[in-house]
Amino acid sequence: MSILFSPITINDTTLKNRIVMAPMCMLKSDDEGFVKDFHLVHYGARAIGGVGLIILEATSVSKEGRISDLDLGIWSDEHIAGLKILCGVIQGQGAKAGIQIAHAGRKSMVKGIPLSCSNVIDDSRYATPKEMTQSDIDMVKEEFLNGVRRAASAGFDVIEIHGAHGYLINQFLSPITNKRTDQYGGSLENRARFLKEILESIRSIYKGTLCLRISATDYKEEGLKVLDYIELFKSVQNIDIISVSSGGVIDDLDLDVFEGYQVPLASTIKNATSIPVGAVGMINTPEFAESILKENKADLILLGRELIRSPNWSIKASYELGIESSINFAYKRAYLK
Ligand SMILES: Cc1cc2nc3c(=O)[nH]c(=O)nc-3n(C[C@H](O)[C@H](O)[C@H](O)COP(=O)(O)O)c2cc1C
């Protein structure tokens, strides 16, 4: 029996399988952050290709919070219409639709002075950030809340908060980037306050399926470690999925990456919490994906680059695993011997 192709219900969302498209910035929007034909075709193709849940790329809660000026945006009500169409395209082809809501903080490459918890520069590609005041913090919290409200009204099944890869929430969490001396800095409890306040305010308006993406390690002695996250998840229980990635606070790491290199992080977090966990990172074959689930190291398998290479990965995988696929009748003849 395949676990990869068995359904799973999380909160109010039932996925037809455990295959998730990881969020990946496509740099195909425009300076206003609107959905383009590219997005409809790109995400629609992966939905036809049998993915259970498609999580849209980092979609910015503010114009200043974009990673680049070609990111999707959700900072105004005008963004809802395009996102709603995209959502409908994905859902119409049998997948659930998710969206990653993000703020780049100091890793914004758009014109202007980026915001961060402290005025610690990342590297020469970025400007020195402005240390956020309490009113900046309140403003960004409100931006996340509005982003979630808009995503829900566009019809997304899953909303993911980008807490990973060294972007704003991760900047608050990590002692490498957070040098504050007020209630948002210092102890892990204080560094997590920004994230917790965002999640709490979201939960006051949104009861649907909420995912948090984290970088479970900074790969630095002085940075965040998976044990910090285990501590964090003792008090952060108002999320439905934890998507476990790593890195990004320090960009110039010479990391040894290999098949499933982040799976042990996902597995460690899964063992310590009761919240469903997604594993990601060079999980490219159906056999490997299946083994991660069978060994109970994760509940969901996220694929990034492999789904760029192979939009129909899920259909092919179902045949390779010997499952009489009901994924997409139209494509069946291409896979039958
Ligand atoms: C082109 C590209 C864009 C990405 N953009 C995002 C993003 O918007 N948000 C995010 O959390 N991760 C992003 N990632 C990271 C992926 O979600 C994923 O974690 C990473 O590629 C590792 O998985 P893989 O080995 O299956 O590709 C991006 C990766 C790639 C290759």
Ligand as a Chemical Component Dictionary entry (heavy atoms), coordinates in Angstrom:
data_LIG
# 
_chem_comp.id                   LIG 
_chem_comp.type                 NON-POLYMER 
_chem_comp.pdbx_formal_charge   0 
_chem_comp.three_letter_code    LIG 
# 
loop_
_chem_comp_atom.comp_id 
_chem_comp_atom.atom_id 
_chem_comp_atom.alt_atom_id 
_chem_comp_atom.type_symbol 
_chem_comp_atom.charge 
_chem_comp_atom.model_Cartn_x 
_chem_comp_atom.model_Cartn_y 
_chem_comp_atom.model_Cartn_z 
_chem_comp_atom.pdbx_ordinal 
LIG C1  C1  C 0 13.545 28.757 -8.089 1  
LIG C2  C2  C 0 13.283 28.545 -6.626 2  
LIG C3  C3  C 0 12.503 29.464 -5.945 3  
LIG C4  C4  C 0 12.216 29.267 -4.577 4  
LIG N1  N1  N 0 11.373 30.130 -3.944 5  
LIG C5  C5  C 0 10.949 29.851 -2.690 6  
LIG C6  C6  C 0 9.910  30.597 -2.092 7  
LIG O1  O1  O 0 9.295  31.479 -2.707 8  
LIG N2  N2  N 0 9.581  30.294 -0.808 9  
LIG C7  C7  C 0 10.186 29.276 -0.124 10 
LIG O2  O2  O 0 9.861  29.044 1.038  11 
LIG N3  N3  N 0 11.142 28.524 -0.692 12 
LIG C8  C8  C 0 11.512 28.761 -1.960 13 
LIG N4  N4  N 0 12.416 27.937 -2.578 14 
LIG C9  C9  C 0 12.883 26.726 -1.867 15 
LIG C10 C10 C 0 12.001 25.523 -2.256 16 
LIG O3  O3  O 0 10.694 25.674 -1.756 17 
LIG C11 C11 C 0 12.580 24.193 -1.708 18 
LIG O4  O4  O 0 12.561 24.224 -0.316 19 
LIG C12 C12 C 0 13.996 23.932 -2.203 20 
LIG O5  O5  O 0 14.080 24.104 -3.611 21 
LIG C13 C13 C 0 14.466 22.516 -1.852 22 
LIG O6  O6  O 0 13.616 21.536 -2.409 23 
LIG P1  P1  P 0 14.008 20.756 -3.786 24 
LIG O7  O7  O 0 15.325 20.103 -3.556 25 
LIG O8  O8  O 0 12.884 19.769 -3.959 26 
LIG O9  O9  O 0 14.065 21.762 -4.876 27 
LIG C14 C14 C 0 12.751 28.134 -3.911 28 
LIG C15 C15 C 0 13.562 27.250 -4.604 29 
LIG C16 C16 C 0 13.813 27.425 -5.948 30 
LIG C17 C17 C 0 14.649 26.402 -6.682 31 
# 
loop_
_chem_comp_bond.comp_id 
_chem_comp_bond.atom_id_1 
_chem_comp_bond.atom_id_2 
_chem_comp_bond.value_order 
_chem_comp_bond.pdbx_ordinal 
LIG C1  C2  SING 1  
LIG C2  C3  SING 2  
LIG C2  C16 DOUB 3  
LIG C3  C4  DOUB 4  
LIG C4  N1  SING 5  
LIG C4  C14 SING 6  
LIG N1  C5  DOUB 7  
LIG C5  C6  SING 8  
LIG C5  C8  SING 9  
LIG C6  O1  DOUB 10 
LIG C6  N2  SING 11 
LIG N2  C7  SING 12 
LIG C7  O2  DOUB 13 
LIG C7  N3  SING 14 
LIG N3  C8  DOUB 15 
LIG C8  N4  SING 16 
LIG N4  C9  SING 17 
LIG N4  C14 SING 18 
LIG C9  C10 SING 19 
LIG C10 O3  SING 20 
LIG C10 C11 SING 21 
LIG C11 O4  SING 22 
LIG C11 C12 SING 23 
LIG C12 O5  SING 24 
LIG C12 C13 SING 25 
LIG C13 O6  SING 26 
LIG O6  P1  SING 27 
LIG P1  O7  DOUB 28 
LIG P1  O8  SING 29 
LIG P1  O9  SING 30 
LIG C14 C15 DOUB 31 
LIG C15 C16 SING 32 
LIG C16 C17 SING 33 
# 
